[in-house]
Every structure is written in structure tokens, then in C-alpha cells.
Amino acid sequence: MDAINLADAKAHLSELVDRVEAGGTVDITRRGKPVARLTAVARPRKRIDMAMLQALTAAMPAQVEDAADLVRSMRDGDRY
């Protein structure tokens, strides 16, 4: 949590909002004493459409190699 005085908060409000939107919290002080706190607004979570998700995964082709072999091949040589 960061603290910033009121004058600086006024001058840098856009930057403070970006910081809060990224997950931080900012206390605003007046004469060294905290008077306000900026925090992000809780956004409602979007529901997952299970039927759409199942249809999407059913339409995907089966993979020939497992994930460990794929990552190993990418790491060992396919990337160069």
C-alpha cells in the first residue's frame, strides 16, 4: 500500500487510478494523516457457458503427443 499527499494525488490521478486498477491500494494523506483510500471496484465475474465450453473442447482435435513431450521438444530444439 502506497501513501501520497493530496496535492500529488491531484497532479497524478490518472497514474494512481492505473496503479489501483492493476491491484494496488493508495492512501491519500493530508498533512501527513490518512484521509482517503483508493481501491479497485470489485467487478462481477462473467459466468462460464458450460455447453459452449464442452462443444469447443469436443471440436478440438486430439493431440498426438502429451504435454510433457511437447514442452520438452520446444525447449530442446524446435524454438531455434
C-alpha positions as CSV (number, residue, x, y, z in Angstrom):
1,M,0.0,0.0,0.0
2,D,1.4,3.4,-1.0
3,A,0.7,6.7,0.6
4,I,0.6,10.0,-1.3
5,N,-0.2,13.5,-0.2
6,L,-3.3,15.2,-1.6
7,A,-1.5,17.7,-3.8
8,D,0.5,14.9,-5.5
9,A,-2.7,12.8,-5.8
10,K,-4.4,15.6,-7.7
11,A,-1.5,16.0,-10.0
12,H,-1.1,12.3,-10.7
13,L,-4.7,11.0,-10.5
14,S,-4.6,9.0,-13.8
15,E,-1.4,7.2,-12.7
16,L,-2.9,6.4,-9.3
17,V,-6.0,5.0,-11.0
18,D,-3.9,2.8,-13.2
19,R,-2.0,1.5,-10.2
20,V,-5.2,0.8,-8.3
21,E,-6.7,-0.9,-11.3
22,A,-3.7,-3.2,-11.5
23,G,-4.4,-4.3,-8.0
24,G,-2.8,-1.8,-5.7
25,T,-4.2,0.4,-3.0
26,V,-3.3,4.0,-2.4
27,D,-3.8,6.0,0.8
28,I,-4.2,9.8,0.3
29,T,-2.9,11.9,3.1
30,R,-3.5,15.5,4.2
31,R,-0.8,17.0,6.4
32,G,0.7,13.5,6.9
33,K,-2.6,11.9,8.2
34,P,-4.5,9.4,6.0
35,V,-7.9,10.8,4.9
36,A,-8.9,8.5,2.0
37,R,-8.1,5.2,0.3
38,L,-8.2,4.4,-3.4
39,T,-9.1,0.7,-4.1
40,A,-10.3,-1.1,-7.2
41,V,-14.0,-1.7,-7.6
42,A,-14.9,-5.4,-7.4
43,R,-16.0,-6.4,-10.9
44,P,-18.7,-9.1,-11.3
45,R,-17.3,-12.4,-12.7
46,K,-18.6,-13.5,-16.0
47,R,-20.4,-16.9,-15.9
48,I,-18.9,-19.7,-18.0
49,D,-21.3,-21.2,-20.5
50,M,-20.6,-24.9,-19.9
51,A,-22.4,-26.1,-23.0
52,M,-20.2,-23.8,-25.2
53,L,-17.0,-24.9,-23.4
54,Q,-17.9,-28.6,-23.9
55,A,-18.7,-28.0,-27.6
56,L,-15.4,-26.2,-28.1
57,T,-13.3,-28.9,-26.4
58,A,-15.2,-31.6,-28.3
59,A,-14.4,-29.9,-31.6
60,M,-10.7,-29.7,-30.9
61,P,-8.6,-32.4,-32.5
62,A,-6.9,-34.9,-30.1
63,Q,-3.2,-34.2,-29.6
64,V,-0.7,-36.8,-30.8
65,E,1.9,-36.2,-28.1
66,D,1.4,-35.5,-24.5
67,A,2.1,-32.0,-23.0
68,A,5.4,-33.1,-21.4
69,D,6.8,-34.2,-24.7
70,L,5.6,-31.1,-26.5
71,V,7.2,-28.8,-23.9
72,R,10.4,-30.9,-24.0
73,S,10.6,-30.7,-27.8
74,M,10.0,-26.9,-27.7
75,R,12.7,-26.5,-25.1
76,D,15.3,-28.7,-26.7
77,G,15.3,-27.6,-30.2
78,D,12.1,-26.6,-32.0
79,R,12.4,-22.9,-31.0
80,Y,15.8,-22.3,-32.8
